[in-house]
């Protein structure tokens, strides 16, 4: 059976050519066609002979994603619902900004972790995405935005965040393989400083992650007390805050130059008091960290209310003034089309 070529690493492509008794530099040529020029079919590769192109086509295929629905927010954020080859659907978001453009990619169909503030968490977990399905999201958006062969300062897509549907560390191998392709400087060439993986706290995989890749790490922290985090992020029952922080300590020892982002959703009356802020500062102070406060984005059927802008200001001020930590407030983007943080769900 033919393989989707986006599932193939550079090393695997090299072996493919060596097995054909071809020179290894053919892999570089094909890689360039795929990830620098952004071809959408495996033909017309004018520096590769017809005979070799036929052999490539015998082994691999290249196909574009099919779109079930696309939405455009009034702030320019775009969201696509993609139909995969087996009919399952996932969502991908593009967030344009003044000096950058970010794609928020999904890593699973649905999610098994049922975080209570998250729309995806209400879906059943269906399956992991393959490497080609993760990369396919980026390739589609690059095609639609015509973001090929642009100079670095003209690129429309500069950042990739693994913050869409699913827990990326529960699809570890495919996510790491896709990160390696995204950050390969002979190909898509995303900077490792511009790729961020966000986890709800899969402790053993954080320890693997620190060894296997050097992209940024964000943690869906959301509560400073176990009894609250158990409800918001139920994986906390398996790996409570103390375990998670121990793993992050190990991560920091290895990745000393990296600042960990602690994401904290602001929910009225749940986790937004000064008592919460005090505990948060106490826990996070030993880390090279940044706290990203996220105003809650409601979705149909959600049980929470967003903290008021005034309460978010007070919370942030405490972290900055008393905690002397870096804290930012994430601006909601695309919330009118349910494309903002925590709102993704396909149905
Ligand atoms: S926040 Fe992330 S891990 Fe939690 S349910 Fe939503 S998609 Fe899954």
Boltz pocket constraint, residues with backbone or C-beta under 6 A from the ligand:
constraints:
  - pocket:
      binder: B
      contacts: [[A, 110], [A, 111], [A, 112], [A, 113], [A, 114], [A, 115], [A, 118], [A, 119], [A, 120], [A, 121], [A, 122], [A, 164], [A, 165], [A, 166], [A, 167], [A, 200], [A, 220]]
      max_distance: 6.0
